[in-house]
Amino acid sequence: MKHSSAKHIIIVGPAHPLRGGIAAFNERLAMALQEDGHKVSIYTFSYQYPNFLFPGKTQYSTDPAPENLDIQVKVHSVNPFNWWKIGSEIKDLAPDQLILRFWIPFMAPCLGKIGRIVKKNKKTRVTGLLDNIIPHEKRLGDVPLTKYFTSACDDFMSMSHQVTQDLKQFSDTPCRYSPHPVYDHYGNGVTKEEAAKKLGLDPNGKYLLFFGLIRKYKGLDLLLESFAKSVKATQEYQLIIAGEFYDDPTSYLEQVKNLGIQEQVIIRNQYIPDDQIKYYFSIADLITQTYRTATQSGISQLGFHFEKPMLVTNVGGLGEIVIDGKTGYVAEATVDSITTQLNRFLVEKDTINYLPAIQEEKKKYTWKAFIETLLAP
């Protein structure tokens, strides 16, 4: 069904040719808005991060540009003259709604200035779409930068109750909530045999999956220790770690060696292209997210899309969307708790059919519901 009143919407945030979860989200959001009858453009960054903020190999995607999206590659994150130019351009275009995607205080001067300039047209509503309001990795100046951004917005939208609560430290402006929708644009799942062939793995193997960029706050070290403590897990399963290390991998490699689980751990230290994602999720028996801190996660929504049970820690919004014992398991962010829940899965997996509950829960996480909340007055 088309939205009753078509709007002109501009999103400022990462998109192709940049890579990563936020870029993927913005592109999928633009598609959903267009399907709902709205006119949409994304203003993405021609310059996003200086090297000290980006420890990966490249900020750019090797995937083809998404079709039928208007992506303007023209925002420079550290050039104030560019902020004035982009702000003035969008102000003159006078969209009904400007969505500023906020995930790190470093972007606050750029996004905050653009928002302030656009608001001068007295027409455009400026909405802050928040991944985090308090960053996972804190730096000097985060608080004043975040306050500068929040004061430029007319309203906010968050994807976890934790972020909604965190926002109150910076602003009393209203904040709508809708959970992160399911990532449904990476293709359908395939058979375990096909996935194994593509990945060069044993189709008869059993696999746990830790997926995505690897940083300290994601708790891979907690998972490795928990995996090693579970005799049943190390006897029956292999742990696939698929994603580019943004931390020095040395400590993780040494941990694997010291724990004596080299034969049980498969490491794919690379950014996983879009067309490969379905193979990793299709071969996995359990998706693991043992984060120390979190807000929400696209990995969880990939888990729902590919209809896999998940083991998550009870941080941020992760524990909000997994039903313990039905769609997966919720642990505290400690080795003992993660080990206990991993052992529960290993005992219960042959007696619990997770699929009906997962299929029912994923109905909550539609893009239609998300954009209805995003566009609400």
Secondary structure as UniProt FT lines:
FT   STRAND          8..12
FT   TURN            16..17
FT   HELIX           21..35
FT   TURN            36..37
FT   STRAND          39..47
FT   HELIX           51..53
FT   TURN            67..68
FT   STRAND          70..76
FT   TURN            77..78
FT   HELIX           80..93
FT   STRAND          97..102
FT   HELIX           105..107
FT   HELIX           108..118
FT   HELIX           119..121
FT   STRAND          125..130
FT   TURN            140..141
FT   HELIX           142..150
FT   TURN            151..152
FT   STRAND          155..158
FT   HELIX           161..167
FT   TURN            168..170
FT   STRAND          175..177
FT   HELIX           192..199
FT   TURN            203..204
FT   STRAND          207..211
FT   HELIX           216..218
FT   HELIX           220..229
FT   HELIX           231..236
FT   STRAND          238..242
FT   HELIX           250..259
FT   HELIX           262..264
FT   STRAND          265..268
FT   HELIX           274..276
FT   HELIX           277..283
FT   STRAND          286..289
FT   HELIX           298..305
FT   TURN            306..307
FT   STRAND          310..313
FT   TURN            316..317
FT   HELIX           318..321
FT   TURN            325..327
FT   STRAND          328..331
FT   HELIX           335..348
FT   TURN            349..351
FT   HELIX           355..362
FT   TURN            363..364
FT   HELIX           367..375
//
